[in-house]
Amino acid sequence: MASAASQRIVRVPSAVARLLDPLPVAPLEIALRHLLAGILARHPALVDRIGADKPRRIAIAPTDVPFVIVLQTGNASIALKIERARSLPSVDATISGPLFALMGLVDGAFDGDALFFSRDLSIEGDMEAVLALRNAIDDADIDLLSEAAASMGRPAVPLALAGRRIATALARIMGESAADRREEAQ
Amino acid sequence: MTATKRRPLELVCPAGTPSALRTAIEAGADAVYCGFRDETNARNFPGLNFSREEMGAAVAYARSRGAKLLIAINTYARAGDPGPWRHAVDDAAALGAHAVILADLGLLDYAAKHHSNLRLHLSVQAAAASADAINFYVDTFGVKRAVLPRVLTIDEIAAVTRHARCETETFAFGGLCVMTEGRCSLSSYATGKSPNMNGVCSPASHVSYRNDDGTLVSRLGDFTIDRSAPDQPVGYPTLCKGRFKTAIGEGHLFEEPVSLDVRTLLPALAAAGVTAIKIEGRQRSRAYIKAVVSAFRRSVDALETAGPLPLDSLAPLTEGQNVTGGAYEKTWR
């Protein structure tokens, strides 16, 4: 069998991750809770599709930044908490991968199964919870940049547009380099 | 006598969610198949499928875009409890689906008797691999199209299609069952849940992964089905694509993790007389649907204009990052 060829994913440089490590998690947690509240308000079917009747804790663990997002589903709602990667609490399931791959799963840029096949994404624990979350998020058709802009108000719209241009350029650059890597692997 | 011009191949695409359905149609699907959110369809996975309300909206959306919506009710009804399956057929008819895709003889009989105007397609789950078998369903229930099992060569597909008294549809891309569909009990043996009755092959409730220093250990029920080194691509946690220890060594006994891709065979499939080609993947994301449906739309259109077939790689999206012509070519013979 041939070696796995990684998907086209931008990774956060380790130097940046080291700079993030000592920062407090509270501001990030507040911002992400605000973002999540907006997403749930604009995509009310998401909770129903997750089937959030049974309480479950799912860790979204970026491999290239020192923080972990813990989603608590249950009681027809979703709550969010940020933990430090080195002190992860007990969870029912963990989804790990580069930060931009995890973000790409949310906004439809990446296919979760493909990331799993290429070993860019790893999953452990309760697979029913993982599948329900992934499928619900994919159906919600979330545009992360637009959601982030909406959560920050009108002044953020130009930032969102700039962010989209940067993301498109990065995807093009990474796509070309990923194609080269795949040719080398075959 | 003049030869009649062949109709373009119909592109039948999967949708596990309403968003995926819209993505498939925007990407060029001629028809989309999906299922209700219960055990009546063979992709009964968490977070997937359509409520009755969502299905009604999907029918309307497909119709507004000139696409057909097919509802898969393709598991076998539970003995003594056909109610959920019959209700699914009733609801599909009431919602205005273009067709229902059925496998169960009793359900086909019910649909034919109670919804005579409802177009019936025979699911691959019925495993009808000969013209005689297909014609039984045509003569008995009025089936209009049969989805052929992925066990036939192109020549066999041509022979079956020539003698079948209905349209035929063949799989063109995606997950590849190496067993006879509708008859496979591997997953049932390992988990107690049946793909053919509960709609789940390798149910998520019975799948677990463990990371052993970079080696991915996949388990289904009580069985370790594969160990993949850190640099190896992996596939779905299905027994048929697992690694087995045998007297002649250790390896993939039935099939390596691999996906079907028949784009290079489209001219031959068209010449064989098939009406439609089907993309697998109701459990896949919008990203997969967009990429695969777009690629096949370009290939089918190129086939009609006699242009070169565009063959941009879809391997990064596939199981095991590897594609095959499967039984269509039977290169192992």
Interface residues (C-beta under 8 A of the other chain):
Chain A: M1 A2 S3 A4 A5 Q7 R49 I50 G51 G104 L105 G108 A109 F110 D111 G112 D113 A114 F116 F117 S118 R119 S122 I123 E124 G125 M127 E128 A129 V130 L131 A132 L133 R134 N135 A136 D138 D139 A140 D141 A178 R182
Chain B: G16 T17 P18 S19 A20 F45 P46 G47 L48 A204 S205 V207 S208 Y209 R210 N211 L216 S228 P230 D231 Q232 P233 V234 G235 Y236 E256 P257 Q283 R284 S285 R286 A287 Y288 A291 S313 A315 P316 L317 T318 E319 G320 Q321 N322
